[in-house]
Amino acid sequence: MATLGLVLFGIMFLVVFVARTVVQKRRTGDTGIRAGVLGASFGSIEWVAGWLLVVALLAGVAAPVAEMTGLDPWFTSRWVRWIGAAIAVAGIGLTFLSQLSMGDEWRIGVDTSEETGLVTAGAFALIRNPIFGCMIVAGVGLAVLVPNLISAAGLILLVIAIELQVRFVEEPHLRRLHGDNYGAYSSRVGRLFPGVGRD
C-alpha cells in the first residue's frame, strides 16, 4: 500500500502544481505563480505557511518511503487503506477541478499589487477556498492509506499551513481588494468546507 501512496502523492503533485501551471500558461501566457515562499519576507506569516507546506509535501514522500523501509503502519486493514486511497483520489480530482473553476484568476501565492477578480461561481459558490479544502481531503486520504507518524505529522502541518495562508494572507488580501463584495461573499459561503467558517 505504501507504493500506492507514493504513486498517488506523485500524481497529486503533478496534477495540482505542474498540470495546472501548464494550463494557466497556455490560457493566459502567465504561469499564475507568484512569489510564494521564495519571495516572502523572512518570518512573515506567508513565509511560515509556505515552509510548513513544503515540509508537509516532503512528509507526503517520506511517509510511504519510511513504510517501505520498515516503519510499521498504525493499522494494516487493507480495506480501510483502500478507502484512504479512494478519498485521496477524490481529493486530488476535486482539487484540480476547483483550480480549473478559478479560470484565469488562478494563482499560487499573492501579489498585493495585482488586481484579480473575485471568483464566486463553480466550486467557489459552495466554498471560498475549495482548492485548499480539497487538498486537505486528499491529505486525509493519503494519511489513511499510509498510516504512520510521518503521514499524520504531514497532515497536521498541511492543515496549519493552509489555515495560516487562508486566514492571514489570502482572505485579508481579498478583503482589501474587493471590500463589501468579499464581505457579503464570506458571510454566506464557508471557508474550507460548505457552511463551515462563514464570517
Summary of the structure (lengths in Angstrom):
residues: 199
radius of gyration: 17.1
end to end distance: 40.4
largest distance: 54.2
contacts: 656
relative contact order: 0.17
helix: 71%
strand: 3%
